Amino acid sequence: MLLLTGMTGCNRLSQNSLNLISQPDATVFVSKQAPIMVSMLVNPNRFDALDGEIKLSRLKTSLFANTGLDYQKDVQPWLGNQITLAVTTDDIDRDAVNGKQPGYLIALTTKDATQSREFIELLFSKRVLAGTSLVVEQYKGVKLISDTPQTGEIKKPLAATVVGDNFVLFANDAKILREAINNLQAPGLSLASLDKYQQAIKQLGNKTQAVTFLNLTAVAKWQGLNLSSPLTYNNQLISLTTKSPGLLAETTLLADSPIPSAEELSEKSQHFHIFPQLRV
């Protein structure tokens, strides 16, 4: 969704107008084992004046439908320059008996932590009035707010918090927020500490507008695919960068172990070349 938004919106913007950055900061909240992370590295307010079949304004409208909240009034003043969406796990409680419920995490950078906290309190107060049961807890020094639908129009639970002065986190379960805080406070758990990710992300320039990182084995499990053999490439990085007159999509495939040389593959009648990092 974020990549499609970027592709329709970013292709008419110059680098200077976007204030682009090279990599997402929210990787400190995302586990190394997460199936997928998508980050948009530009403030979405930049897209409002652009033409295209996919409008960010439509997304804003759908997100705040039936909430009594207004994006321009309640969100735009504090929203920063990064939006990250991650599927953190294929099943929150890891109990196959009751079916799979993926865990979702959204991390937004904020320019004003106070306004962000006021927005979260306003959001949950309206959800309680609409028929949810509210839970407030302290976890490792961070205030978490979550709810569970009871009656009314709201059907799905929500959890949220503000971490420090820089991030607003939303999830579909408080457990996802607790795991995100664990990843932050124990850096070895997060995607930010993964050597392969850091090596790939360093190759990105300052024109990068969106980044997707996939744990291909976890994606296969999430999608219910049975792999007949281990994957040669375990991770994939996809980036969108500005390149006149539009965008350039680039992908890097990453392996956990050294890939056989062309000579070794030739001996096995493999008529192609592969490398530890394959860029397309």
DOPA-844137 format. One line per field, with one value per residue: residue number from 0; residue in three letters; y, z, x of N, C-alpha, C in turn. Coordinates in nm, 3 decimals. Atoms other than C-alpha are relative to their C-alpha. Example, Ala and Ser with C-alpha at 12.3 -4.5 7.8 and 13.67 -1.06 7.14 Angstrom:
2
i = (0  1)
aa = (Ala  Ser)
ny = (-0.119  -0.119)
nz = (0.000  -0.006)
nx = (0.089  -0.082)
cay = (-0.450  -0.106)
caz = (0.780  0.714)
cax = (1.230  1.367)
cy = (0.120  0.109)
cz = (0.000  0.073)
cx = (0.090  -0.077)
This chain:
280
i = (0  1  2  3  4  5  6  7  8  9  10  11  12  13  14  15  16  17  18  19  20  21  22  23  24  25  26  27  28  29  30  31  32  33  34  35  36  37  38  39  40  41  42  43  44  45  46  47  48  49  50  51  52  53  54  55  56  57  58  59  60  61  62  63  64  65  66  67  68  69  70  71  72  73  74  75  76  77  78  79  80  81  82  83  84  85  86  87  88  89  90  91  92  93  94  95  96  97  98  99  100  101  102  103  104  105  106  107  108  109  110  111  112  113  114  115  116  117  118  119  120  121  122  123  124  125  126  127  128  129  130  131  132  133  134  135  136  137  138  139  140  141  142  143  144  145  146  147  148  149  150  151  152  153  154  155  156  157  158  159  160  161  162  163  164  165  166  167  168  169  170  171  172  173  174  175  176  177  178  179  180  181  182  183  184  185  186  187  188  189  190  191  192  193  194  195  196  197  198  199  200  201  202  203  204  205  206  207  208  209  210  211  212  213  214  215  216  217  218  219  220  221  222  223  224  225  226  227  228  229  230  231  232  233  234  235  236  237  238  239  240  241  242  243  244  245  246  247  248  249  250  251  252  253  254  255  256  257  258  259  260  261  262  263  264  265  266  267  268  269  270  271  272  273  274  275  276  277  278  279)
aa = (Met  Leu  Leu  Leu  Thr  Gly  Met  Thr  Gly  Cys  Asn  Arg  Leu  Ser  Gln  Asn  Ser  Leu  Asn  Leu  Ile  Ser  Gln  Pro  Asp  Ala  Thr  Val  Phe  Val  Ser  Lys  Gln  Ala  Pro  Ile  Met  Val  Ser  Met  Leu  Val  Asn  Pro  Asn  Arg  Phe  Asp  Ala  Leu  Asp  Gly  Glu  Ile  Lys  Leu  Ser  Arg  Leu  Lys  Thr  Ser  Leu  Phe  Ala  Asn  Thr  Gly  Leu  Asp  Tyr  Gln  Lys  Asp  Val  Gln  Pro  Trp  Leu  Gly  Asn  Gln  Ile  Thr  Leu  Ala  Val  Thr  Thr  Asp  Asp  Ile  Asp  Arg  Asp  Ala  Val  Asn  Gly  Lys  Gln  Pro  Gly  Tyr  Leu  Ile  Ala  Leu  Thr  Thr  Lys  Asp  Ala  Thr  Gln  Ser  Arg  Glu  Phe  Ile  Glu  Leu  Leu  Phe  Ser  Lys  Arg  Val  Leu  Ala  Gly  Thr  Ser  Leu  Val  Val  Glu  Gln  Tyr  Lys  Gly  Val  Lys  Leu  Ile  Ser  Asp  Thr  Pro  Gln  Thr  Gly  Glu  Ile  Lys  Lys  Pro  Leu  Ala  Ala  Thr  Val  Val  Gly  Asp  Asn  Phe  Val  Leu  Phe  Ala  Asn  Asp  Ala  Lys  Ile  Leu  Arg  Glu  Ala  Ile  Asn  Asn  Leu  Gln  Ala  Pro  Gly  Leu  Ser  Leu  Ala  Ser  Leu  Asp  Lys  Tyr  Gln  Gln  Ala  Ile  Lys  Gln  Leu  Gly  Asn  Lys  Thr  Gln  Ala  Val  Thr  Phe  Leu  Asn  Leu  Thr  Ala  Val  Ala  Lys  Trp  Gln  Gly  Leu  Asn  Leu  Ser  Ser  Pro  Leu  Thr  Tyr  Asn  Asn  Gln  Leu  Ile  Ser  Leu  Thr  Thr  Lys  Ser  Pro  Gly  Leu  Leu  Ala  Glu  Thr  Thr  Leu  Leu  Ala  Asp  Ser  Pro  Ile  Pro  Ser  Ala  Glu  Glu  Leu  Ser  Glu  Lys  Ser  Gln  His  Phe  His  Ile  Phe  Pro  Gln  Leu  Arg  Val)
ny = (-0.120  -0.117  -0.009  -0.049  -0.141  -0.070  0.006  -0.092  -0.136  -0.054  -0.013  -0.138  -0.085  -0.008  0.042  -0.110  -0.024  0.111  0.015  0.145  0.063  0.120  0.125  -0.015  0.005  0.085  0.138  0.035  0.061  0.115  0.119  0.063  0.110  -0.051  0.036  -0.111  -0.138  -0.099  -0.136  -0.116  -0.092  -0.137  -0.039  0.019  -0.126  -0.047  0.061  -0.043  -0.080  0.075  0.080  0.143  0.081  0.032  -0.124  0.018  -0.055  0.108  0.081  -0.076  0.005  0.134  0.026  -0.075  0.014  0.038  -0.027  -0.137  -0.068  -0.063  0.013  -0.129  -0.067  0.081  0.079  -0.072  -0.090  0.067  0.112  -0.022  0.034  0.144  0.090  0.138  0.106  0.131  0.121  0.042  0.145  0.058  0.037  -0.073  0.087  0.122  0.114  0.033  0.055  -0.105  -0.071  -0.094  -0.143  -0.071  -0.120  -0.117  -0.114  -0.123  -0.097  -0.132  -0.100  -0.114  -0.127  -0.057  0.113  -0.040  0.007  0.141  0.063  -0.052  0.066  0.137  -0.006  -0.034  0.114  0.108  -0.046  0.018  0.144  0.046  -0.044  0.082  0.135  0.083  0.008  -0.061  0.048  -0.085  0.068  -0.046  0.111  -0.045  -0.146  -0.055  0.011  0.065  -0.007  0.096  0.025  0.118  -0.031  0.068  -0.019  -0.115  0.013  0.038  0.146  0.047  -0.067  -0.094  -0.035  -0.113  -0.063  -0.094  0.040  -0.115  -0.120  0.017  0.102  0.043  0.138  0.061  0.143  0.064  0.068  -0.059  0.086  -0.046  -0.117  0.044  0.058  -0.110  -0.065  0.093  -0.011  -0.128  -0.002  0.104  -0.025  0.119  0.067  -0.078  0.002  -0.098  0.063  0.109  -0.041  0.002  -0.117  -0.119  0.000  -0.034  -0.134  -0.097  -0.022  -0.091  -0.140  -0.090  -0.021  0.110  -0.047  0.109  0.120  0.121  0.107  0.125  0.125  0.084  0.122  -0.038  -0.034  0.127  0.057  -0.087  0.025  0.140  0.070  0.105  -0.003  0.134  -0.007  -0.132  -0.107  -0.048  -0.137  -0.003  -0.133  -0.084  -0.144  -0.070  -0.145  -0.092  -0.121  -0.096  0.002  -0.071  -0.085  0.068  0.075  0.121  0.106  0.083  0.107  0.070  0.129  0.024  0.139  0.018  0.064  -0.027  0.063  0.065  -0.078  0.037  0.123  0.111  0.022  0.055  0.142  0.065  -0.028  -0.116  -0.096  -0.137  -0.054  -0.061  -0.065  -0.019  -0.103  -0.011  -0.124  -0.001)
nz = (0.000  -0.008  0.124  0.103  -0.028  0.042  0.144  0.065  -0.048  -0.004  0.128  0.047  -0.101  0.006  -0.121  -0.096  -0.060  -0.085  -0.116  -0.008  -0.087  0.067  -0.057  -0.105  -0.137  -0.081  -0.003  -0.138  -0.062  0.080  -0.025  0.111  0.050  0.059  0.141  0.095  -0.046  0.109  -0.053  0.090  -0.060  0.035  -0.063  0.095  0.033  0.126  0.112  0.011  0.118  0.119  0.068  0.003  -0.027  -0.143  -0.073  -0.143  -0.068  -0.014  -0.111  -0.121  -0.025  -0.045  -0.131  -0.105  0.015  -0.120  -0.124  -0.043  0.004  0.127  0.023  0.011  -0.130  -0.112  0.030  0.083  -0.072  -0.068  0.078  0.052  0.137  0.024  -0.036  0.016  -0.026  -0.006  -0.049  -0.095  -0.021  0.073  -0.098  -0.123  -0.118  0.041  -0.029  0.125  -0.027  0.011  0.126  0.003  -0.001  0.017  -0.078  0.083  -0.070  0.077  -0.072  0.062  -0.068  -0.041  -0.022  -0.126  -0.080  -0.081  0.087  0.032  -0.115  -0.004  0.106  -0.042  -0.104  0.066  0.080  -0.083  -0.067  0.096  0.017  -0.119  0.018  0.106  -0.048  -0.028  -0.138  0.002  -0.091  -0.004  -0.076  0.012  0.036  0.009  0.001  0.111  -0.019  0.109  -0.002  0.092  -0.026  0.058  0.036  -0.075  0.077  0.090  0.136  0.001  -0.001  -0.018  -0.109  0.036  -0.107  0.043  -0.097  0.047  -0.055  -0.001  0.068  0.143  0.067  -0.038  0.044  -0.003  0.026  -0.017  -0.128  -0.090  0.000  0.109  -0.051  -0.100  0.073  0.066  -0.103  -0.027  0.110  -0.015  -0.118  0.019  0.142  0.076  0.047  0.103  0.138  0.012  -0.035  0.094  0.086  0.141  0.025  -0.002  0.121  0.114  -0.014  0.022  0.143  0.045  0.005  -0.072  0.077  -0.028  -0.045  -0.070  -0.017  -0.048  -0.036  -0.018  -0.046  0.095  -0.066  -0.083  0.091  0.048  -0.109  -0.018  0.110  0.002  0.107  -0.044  0.079  0.017  -0.034  -0.054  0.099  0.023  -0.052  -0.116  -0.018  0.119  -0.022  0.118  -0.025  0.104  -0.002  0.105  0.120  0.101  -0.040  -0.092  -0.110  0.030  -0.100  -0.004  -0.099  -0.039  -0.063  -0.097  -0.044  -0.131  0.017  0.131  0.116  0.085  0.111  0.132  0.041  -0.072  0.054  0.134  -0.014  -0.030  0.115  -0.026  0.102  -0.039  -0.101  -0.117  -0.085  -0.134  0.009  0.138  0.020  0.128)
nx = (0.082  -0.088  -0.076  0.089  0.019  -0.120  -0.017  0.091  -0.018  -0.136  -0.067  -0.001  -0.064  -0.145  -0.069  -0.005  0.131  0.038  -0.086  -0.012  -0.098  -0.048  0.045  0.101  -0.048  0.086  -0.048  -0.035  0.118  0.041  -0.082  -0.071  0.081  0.124  0.011  -0.013  0.005  0.009  -0.017  0.006  -0.096  0.035  0.125  0.110  0.066  -0.055  0.070  0.138  0.029  -0.037  0.100  -0.030  0.117  -0.001  -0.019  -0.019  0.117  0.097  -0.047  0.028  0.144  0.039  -0.057  0.069  0.145  0.076  -0.073  0.020  -0.129  -0.034  -0.143  -0.067  0.001  -0.046  -0.121  -0.097  -0.092  -0.112  -0.055  -0.135  -0.036  -0.011  0.110  -0.046  0.098  -0.065  0.065  -0.102  0.010  0.113  0.102  -0.032  -0.011  -0.071  0.086  0.066  0.133  0.102  -0.019  -0.111  0.026  -0.127  -0.023  -0.030  -0.058  -0.020  -0.084  0.000  -0.082  0.079  -0.069  0.047  0.044  0.115  0.117  0.021  0.066  0.136  0.075  0.028  0.103  0.125  0.040  0.053  0.121  0.109  0.021  0.072  0.138  0.059  0.026  -0.116  -0.046  -0.133  -0.104  -0.120  -0.104  -0.138  -0.089  -0.139  -0.004  0.078  0.144  0.070  0.146  0.059  0.141  0.063  0.140  0.105  0.123  -0.008  -0.051  -0.141  -0.010  -0.138  -0.071  -0.106  -0.094  -0.082  -0.088  -0.101  -0.130  -0.089  0.052  -0.019  0.079  0.134  0.017  0.132  -0.003  0.130  0.000  -0.099  -0.117  -0.087  -0.069  -0.099  -0.113  -0.070  -0.081  -0.110  -0.096  -0.069  -0.086  -0.102  -0.023  -0.036  0.120  0.069  -0.047  -0.109  -0.128  -0.028  -0.112  0.041  0.085  -0.084  -0.082  0.084  0.056  -0.107  -0.014  0.105  -0.037  0.089  0.122  0.091  0.130  0.069  -0.082  0.065  -0.094  0.074  -0.058  0.072  0.045  0.115  0.110  0.054  0.077  0.117  0.092  0.038  -0.071  -0.091  -0.123  -0.056  -0.142  -0.036  -0.017  -0.136  0.001  0.090  0.057  0.008  0.020  0.052  0.001  0.044  -0.080  0.033  -0.084  0.075  0.114  0.091  -0.058  -0.074  0.014  -0.121  0.011  -0.122  0.025  -0.106  -0.013  -0.064  -0.131  -0.060  0.062  -0.100  -0.053  0.049  -0.066  0.062  0.133  -0.015  -0.025  0.126  0.086  0.085  -0.044  0.028  -0.091  0.062  -0.097  0.053  0.100  0.043  0.074  0.073)
cay = (0.000  0.244  0.159  0.216  0.548  0.650  0.539  0.750  1.048  1.077  1.070  1.441  1.566  1.684  1.565  1.907  1.931  1.595  1.633  1.269  1.044  0.723  0.466  0.407  0.474  0.249  -0.069  -0.052  -0.167  -0.444  -0.797  -0.969  -1.245  -1.018  -1.135  -0.789  -0.422  -0.135  0.223  0.546  0.802  1.121  1.313  1.211  1.569  1.628  1.415  1.608  1.832  1.555  1.376  0.999  0.717  0.633  0.936  0.953  1.161  0.852  0.657  0.933  0.932  0.556  0.548  0.805  0.699  0.675  0.809  1.174  1.264  1.481  1.408  1.768  1.890  1.596  1.424  1.652  1.898  1.631  1.373  1.345  1.226  0.847  0.590  0.224  -0.074  -0.422  -0.765  -0.871  -1.231  -1.469  -1.554  -1.333  -1.607  -1.881  -2.115  -2.284  -2.431  -2.097  -1.992  -1.752  -1.383  -1.187  -0.909  -0.562  -0.268  0.088  0.333  0.703  0.966  1.268  1.632  1.696  1.419  1.616  1.656  1.288  1.181  1.409  1.250  0.896  0.992  1.151  0.850  0.599  0.814  0.807  0.432  0.376  0.579  0.359  0.043  -0.074  -0.178  0.024  -0.103  0.125  -0.025  0.069  -0.152  -0.086  0.280  0.322  0.387  0.152  0.204  -0.074  -0.171  -0.462  -0.418  -0.502  -0.356  -0.106  -0.043  -0.110  -0.472  -0.487  -0.411  -0.137  -0.059  0.254  0.435  0.724  0.624  0.906  1.223  1.066  0.777  0.694  0.321  0.148  -0.226  -0.470  -0.612  -0.477  -0.777  -0.641  -0.311  -0.489  -0.684  -0.362  -0.205  -0.518  -0.487  -0.124  -0.188  -0.503  -0.387  -0.732  -0.839  -0.573  -0.556  -0.256  -0.490  -0.738  -0.720  -0.817  -0.543  -0.281  -0.384  -0.355  -0.032  0.142  0.106  0.328  0.689  0.997  0.987  0.679  0.732  0.389  0.069  -0.284  -0.558  -0.918  -1.224  -1.467  -1.778  -1.601  -1.467  -1.822  -1.942  -1.646  -1.724  -2.096  -2.204  -2.531  -2.499  -2.820  -2.705  -2.419  -2.086  -1.975  -1.614  -1.553  -1.179  -0.922  -0.542  -0.338  0.037  0.317  0.608  0.926  0.909  1.158  1.151  0.908  0.637  0.353  0.029  -0.169  -0.502  -0.675  -1.046  -1.153  -1.497  -1.624  -1.821  -1.782  -1.861  -2.112  -1.958  -1.964  -2.238  -2.458  -2.407  -2.484  -2.820  -2.892  -2.789  -2.467  -2.215  -1.892  -1.668  -1.578  -1.368  -1.310  -0.989  -0.987  -0.645  -0.607)
caz = (0.000  0.096  -0.214  -0.439  -0.269  -0.330  -0.692  -0.775  -0.569  -0.571  -0.941  -0.980  -0.682  -0.681  -0.432  -0.270  -0.214  -0.034  0.218  0.157  0.398  0.324  0.565  0.807  1.175  1.297  1.233  1.602  1.683  1.421  1.495  1.279  1.235  1.105  0.766  0.608  0.676  0.445  0.507  0.331  0.386  0.306  0.479  0.317  0.328  0.025  -0.187  -0.141  -0.445  -0.686  -0.945  -0.966  -0.946  -0.589  -0.367  -0.015  0.074  0.012  0.255  0.514  0.472  0.514  0.818  1.008  0.892  1.181  1.434  1.448  1.389  1.116  0.961  0.882  1.231  1.452  1.273  1.021  1.280  1.447  1.173  1.081  0.769  0.811  0.813  0.869  0.848  0.954  0.977  1.293  1.318  1.132  1.455  1.766  2.023  1.826  1.884  1.562  1.730  1.740  1.392  1.283  1.363  1.215  1.421  1.264  1.375  1.245  1.351  1.274  1.344  1.526  1.537  1.861  2.122  2.332  2.042  1.958  2.309  2.299  1.970  2.113  2.419  2.195  1.964  2.244  2.422  2.106  2.070  2.429  2.357  2.051  2.262  2.352  2.684  2.767  2.925  3.033  3.147  3.209  3.038  3.094  3.153  2.852  2.878  2.662  2.578  2.424  2.390  2.304  2.111  2.314  2.128  1.853  1.516  1.616  1.542  1.581  1.880  1.878  2.087  2.082  2.256  2.220  2.266  2.372  2.169  1.827  1.762  1.774  1.757  1.670  1.671  1.661  2.001  2.308  2.289  1.960  2.131  2.421  2.173  1.987  2.312  2.387  2.044  2.116  2.458  2.352  2.017  1.922  1.864  1.609  1.233  1.280  1.419  1.130  0.940  0.607  0.637  0.727  0.437  0.193  0.333  0.313  -0.064  -0.083  -0.180  -0.035  -0.304  -0.158  -0.109  0.008  0.133  0.172  0.355  0.343  0.542  0.264  0.482  0.724  0.434  0.300  0.642  0.679  0.340  0.416  0.154  0.203  0.086  -0.058  0.009  0.192  0.008  -0.153  -0.074  0.267  0.251  -0.007  -0.001  -0.245  -0.274  -0.474  -0.567  -0.767  -1.121  -1.381  -1.512  -1.256  -1.011  -1.017  -0.834  -0.726  -0.545  -0.358  -0.271  0.034  0.135  0.480  0.347  0.056  -0.284  -0.506  -0.771  -1.139  -1.194  -0.926  -1.067  -1.417  -1.298  -1.187  -1.526  -1.389  -1.675  -1.480  -1.244  -0.889  -0.627  -0.249  -0.325  -0.648  -0.762  -1.034)
cax = (0.000  0.276  0.478  0.178  0.115  0.473  0.469  0.166  0.267  0.643  0.709  0.638  0.835  1.192  1.450  1.472  1.097  1.085  1.368  1.456  1.643  1.826  1.682  1.394  1.458  1.175  1.376  1.475  1.119  1.098  1.221  1.479  1.221  0.943  0.811  0.797  0.862  0.761  0.874  0.780  1.056  0.872  0.596  0.264  0.140  0.362  0.129  -0.192  -0.158  -0.063  -0.270  -0.297  -0.546  -0.440  -0.481  -0.343  -0.648  -0.863  -0.648  -0.680  -1.058  -1.087  -0.859  -1.067  -1.412  -1.662  -1.407  -1.509  -1.142  -0.997  -0.657  -0.572  -0.663  -0.565  -0.272  -0.106  0.037  0.255  0.322  0.691  0.871  0.856  0.577  0.668  0.435  0.550  0.396  0.577  0.456  0.228  0.042  0.028  -0.034  0.146  -0.148  -0.257  -0.566  -0.751  -0.639  -0.369  -0.384  -0.091  0.062  0.074  0.287  0.274  0.546  0.509  0.770  0.635  0.737  0.548  0.522  0.274  0.032  0.079  -0.020  -0.322  -0.426  -0.399  -0.605  -0.868  -0.873  -0.926  -1.183  -1.393  -1.341  -1.458  -1.772  -1.826  -1.820  -1.468  -1.314  -1.000  -0.676  -0.388  -0.059  0.304  0.561  0.931  0.864  0.633  0.258  0.054  -0.313  -0.521  -0.884  -1.110  -1.436  -1.745  -2.042  -2.106  -1.943  -1.580  -1.488  -1.108  -0.883  -0.621  -0.312  -0.096  0.186  0.429  0.794  1.022  0.981  1.014  0.775  0.406  0.332  0.005  -0.062  -0.351  -0.253  -0.072  0.162  0.299  0.382  0.555  0.768  0.852  0.975  1.178  1.340  1.426  1.576  1.764  1.909  2.037  1.676  1.586  1.617  1.847  2.114  2.100  2.431  2.276  2.017  2.278  2.501  2.214  2.072  2.412  2.397  2.089  2.132  1.966  1.697  1.531  1.159  1.040  1.201  1.066  1.258  1.139  1.233  1.148  1.129  0.893  0.687  0.647  0.530  0.293  0.139  0.111  0.366  0.553  0.913  1.055  1.411  1.588  1.593  1.917  1.832  1.677  1.610  1.514  1.544  1.336  1.380  1.219  1.442  1.391  1.524  1.407  1.142  0.999  1.104  1.354  1.273  1.580  1.598  1.880  1.866  2.067  2.197  2.298  2.595  2.839  2.693  2.879  3.100  3.010  3.266  3.114  2.769  2.892  3.015  2.662  2.521  2.376  2.388  2.349  2.547  2.441  2.612  2.581  2.398  2.201  2.086  1.824)
cy = (0.125  0.018  0.054  0.148  0.081  0.005  0.096  0.143  0.057  0.034  0.142  0.094  -0.002  -0.045  0.109  0.021  -0.107  -0.009  -0.148  -0.044  -0.139  -0.130  0.023  -0.014  -0.101  -0.146  -0.043  -0.066  -0.134  -0.117  -0.046  -0.106  0.046  -0.036  0.116  0.134  0.091  0.138  0.103  0.110  0.144  0.031  -0.010  0.127  0.056  -0.049  0.063  0.072  -0.075  -0.076  -0.146  -0.078  -0.038  0.127  -0.030  0.054  -0.106  -0.089  0.070  -0.009  -0.135  -0.030  0.064  -0.001  -0.047  0.024  0.140  0.080  0.052  -0.004  0.135  0.069  -0.080  -0.073  0.082  0.089  -0.071  -0.108  0.036  -0.054  -0.149  -0.073  -0.142  -0.095  -0.133  -0.106  -0.065  -0.151  -0.053  -0.041  0.059  -0.092  -0.133  -0.128  -0.031  -0.048  0.106  0.084  0.101  0.144  0.074  0.123  0.114  0.114  0.117  0.097  0.130  0.090  0.121  0.123  0.062  -0.114  0.034  -0.007  -0.144  -0.071  0.048  -0.067  -0.142  -0.002  0.033  -0.118  -0.109  0.042  -0.017  -0.148  -0.059  0.038  -0.083  -0.146  -0.089  0.004  0.040  -0.062  0.095  -0.069  0.068  -0.121  0.055  0.151  0.066  -0.025  -0.058  0.013  -0.099  -0.016  -0.127  0.034  -0.082  0.006  0.114  -0.031  -0.049  -0.151  -0.051  0.078  0.091  0.024  0.111  0.049  0.105  -0.037  0.117  0.121  -0.017  -0.093  -0.018  -0.139  -0.042  -0.148  -0.057  -0.084  0.062  -0.084  0.044  0.124  -0.039  -0.060  0.108  0.073  -0.089  0.010  0.128  -0.006  -0.110  -0.001  -0.123  -0.074  0.065  -0.015  0.096  -0.061  -0.114  0.045  0.005  0.121  0.126  0.010  0.043  0.144  0.108  0.030  0.096  0.143  0.087  0.036  -0.109  0.052  -0.107  -0.122  -0.114  -0.104  -0.124  -0.109  -0.109  -0.131  0.027  0.036  -0.128  -0.066  0.077  -0.029  -0.147  -0.080  -0.102  -0.003  -0.140  -0.005  0.139  0.102  0.038  0.141  0.010  0.134  0.076  0.144  0.062  0.148  0.073  0.128  0.093  -0.011  0.060  -0.091  -0.066  -0.065  -0.122  -0.098  -0.090  -0.104  -0.065  -0.128  -0.037  -0.145  -0.005  -0.054  0.030  -0.080  -0.066  0.088  -0.049  -0.131  -0.122  -0.030  -0.062  -0.149  -0.077  0.029  0.110  0.113  0.142  0.039  0.057  0.047  0.016  0.110  0.022  0.123  0.000  0.140)
cz = (0.000  -0.128  -0.113  0.018  -0.048  -0.150  -0.071  0.040  -0.022  -0.136  -0.055  0.097  -0.017  0.130  0.107  0.070  0.099  0.129  0.030  0.096  -0.054  0.059  0.112  0.139  0.084  0.003  0.141  0.073  -0.065  0.023  -0.127  -0.068  -0.067  -0.149  -0.096  0.071  -0.122  0.061  -0.112  0.066  -0.042  0.065  -0.100  -0.035  -0.133  -0.120  -0.031  -0.130  -0.131  -0.060  0.003  0.038  0.148  0.077  0.149  0.078  0.019  0.117  0.132  0.036  0.055  0.140  0.111  -0.015  0.132  0.131  0.055  0.001  -0.140  -0.020  0.004  0.135  0.107  -0.023  -0.069  0.081  0.063  -0.083  -0.061  -0.141  -0.028  0.047  -0.029  0.040  -0.002  0.038  0.091  0.024  -0.078  0.094  0.136  0.119  -0.030  0.038  -0.125  0.020  -0.021  -0.127  0.009  -0.004  -0.012  0.089  -0.090  0.088  -0.096  0.087  -0.080  0.074  0.031  0.021  0.134  0.084  0.083  -0.082  -0.036  0.113  0.012  -0.106  0.042  0.106  -0.061  -0.080  0.086  0.078  -0.091  -0.023  0.120  -0.010  -0.105  0.041  0.020  0.149  0.005  0.105  -0.011  0.088  -0.021  -0.031  -0.024  -0.018  -0.110  0.025  -0.124  0.020  -0.102  0.033  -0.070  -0.033  0.082  -0.076  -0.099  -0.132  -0.005  0.019  0.035  0.111  -0.052  0.123  -0.052  0.114  -0.068  0.070  -0.010  -0.062  -0.150  -0.070  0.062  -0.058  0.012  -0.032  0.019  0.128  0.087  0.005  -0.107  0.045  0.103  -0.069  -0.070  0.100  0.041  -0.106  0.011  0.112  -0.002  -0.148  -0.083  -0.056  -0.125  -0.138  -0.019  0.028  -0.094  -0.100  -0.146  -0.035  -0.006  -0.125  -0.121  0.007  -0.026  -0.149  -0.056  0.003  0.074  -0.079  0.025  0.060  0.075  0.000  0.049  0.031  0.035  0.056  -0.077  0.060  0.085  -0.085  -0.050  0.108  0.022  -0.106  -0.014  -0.111  0.058  -0.092  -0.007  0.036  0.055  -0.113  -0.014  0.056  0.109  0.019  -0.130  0.041  -0.131  0.034  -0.121  0.013  -0.114  -0.113  -0.112  -0.122  0.100  0.115  -0.052  0.115  -0.010  0.109  0.023  0.071  0.085  0.046  0.135  -0.012  -0.139  -0.110  -0.085  -0.117  -0.132  -0.047  0.067  -0.053  -0.138  0.005  0.029  -0.107  0.028  -0.091  0.035  0.109  0.115  0.094  0.140  0.010  -0.147  -0.017  -0.139  -0.024)
cx = (0.086  0.079  -0.086  -0.028  0.119  0.014  -0.092  0.026  0.136  0.057  -0.001  0.069  0.151  0.061  -0.003  -0.134  -0.038  0.080  0.026  0.108  0.027  -0.052  -0.100  0.059  -0.077  0.043  0.041  -0.116  -0.037  0.095  0.072  -0.087  -0.129  -0.007  0.027  -0.009  -0.002  0.009  -0.011  0.081  -0.024  -0.134  -0.115  -0.075  0.048  -0.081  -0.134  -0.033  0.023  -0.117  0.039  -0.124  -0.009  0.034  0.020  -0.119  -0.107  0.038  -0.030  -0.148  -0.042  0.052  -0.082  -0.151  -0.061  0.076  -0.028  0.129  0.028  0.152  0.071  0.011  0.072  0.131  0.108  0.096  0.119  0.069  0.135  0.019  0.014  -0.125  0.048  -0.111  0.072  -0.101  0.104  0.002  -0.119  -0.112  0.036  0.019  0.068  -0.076  -0.083  -0.144  -0.109  0.016  0.113  -0.049  0.132  0.008  0.044  0.051  0.012  0.080  0.004  0.098  -0.087  0.088  -0.037  -0.059  -0.123  -0.129  -0.033  -0.074  -0.144  -0.087  -0.039  -0.110  -0.137  -0.054  -0.065  -0.125  -0.121  -0.030  -0.075  -0.148  -0.072  -0.015  0.121  0.034  0.147  0.092  0.119  0.103  0.135  0.087  0.140  0.010  -0.079  -0.148  -0.065  -0.150  -0.054  -0.147  -0.046  -0.144  -0.098  -0.132  0.023  0.066  0.144  0.013  0.139  0.070  0.110  0.087  0.090  0.087  0.085  0.130  0.096  -0.067  -0.005  -0.098  -0.138  -0.020  -0.147  0.016  -0.140  -0.006  0.109  0.128  0.100  0.078  0.107  0.123  0.081  0.090  0.117  0.108  0.081  0.102  0.106  0.035  0.035  -0.119  -0.058  0.064  0.117  0.136  0.039  0.106  -0.041  -0.085  0.085  0.087  -0.081  -0.049  0.106  0.020  -0.104  0.051  -0.100  -0.125  -0.103  -0.131  -0.078  0.089  -0.089  0.107  -0.081  0.089  -0.073  -0.050  -0.123  -0.120  -0.067  -0.087  -0.130  -0.106  -0.039  0.066  0.096  0.121  0.060  0.147  0.031  0.021  0.146  0.015  -0.105  -0.069  0.001  -0.027  -0.045  -0.006  -0.055  0.080  -0.042  0.100  -0.082  -0.026  -0.094  0.073  0.074  -0.019  0.123  -0.015  0.135  -0.040  0.120  -0.003  0.070  0.141  0.053  -0.068  0.108  0.042  -0.060  0.062  -0.061  -0.138  0.007  0.023  -0.127  -0.105  -0.103  0.048  -0.045  0.098  -0.083  0.107  -0.061  -0.103  -0.031  -0.087  -0.062  -0.054)
